[in-house]
């Protein structure tokens, strides 16, 4: 797996873990906010990966 893919998966994973941590330590709103980053990070990774393949 290329390094860029690993970085995007790591960023999404850290965002998910941070979201779970925030949510279950009582900061529900921030936990939900950080959780919304996960699909955005993964979508950005897909966009960059497909863009490199086409151009």
C-alpha positions in Angstrom: 0.0 0.0 0.0 1.4 3.4 -1.0 2.5 5.8 1.8 -0.2 8.3 0.9 -2.9 5.7 1.4 -1.5 4.8 4.7 -1.4 8.4 5.8 -5.1 9.0 4.9 -6.1 5.8 6.7 -4.1 6.8 9.7 -5.6 10.2 9.8 -9.1 8.8 9.5 -8.4 6.3 12.2 -7.0 8.9 14.6 -10.0 11.1 13.9 -12.3 8.2 14.7 -10.5 7.3 17.9 -10.4 10.9 19.0 -14.1 11.2 18.3 -14.9 8.2 20.4 -12.7 9.4 23.2 -14.3 12.8 23.2 -17.8 11.4 23.1 -17.4 9.0 25.9 -15.6 11.4 28.2 -18.6 13.7 28.2 -17.8 16.1 25.4 -20.6 14.9 23.1 -20.7 17.8 20.7 -17.0 17.9 20.0 -17.0 14.1 19.6 -19.7 14.3 17.0 -17.9 17.1 15.2 -14.6 15.3 15.1 -16.4 12.1 13.9 -17.7 14.0 10.9 -14.1 14.4 9.8 -13.7 10.7 9.1 -15.7 10.5 5.8 -14.2 13.8 4.7 -10.6 12.6 5.1 -11.4 9.3 3.3 -13.1 11.2 0.5 -10.1 13.5 0.1 -7.8 10.5 -0.1 -10.0 8.9 -2.8 -10.1 12.1 -4.7 -6.3 12.5 -4.7 -5.7 8.9 -5.5 -8.1 8.9 -8.5 -6.7 12.3 -9.6 -3.2 11.0 -9.8 -4.3 8.0 -11.8 -6.1 10.1 -14.4 -3.6 12.9 -14.8 
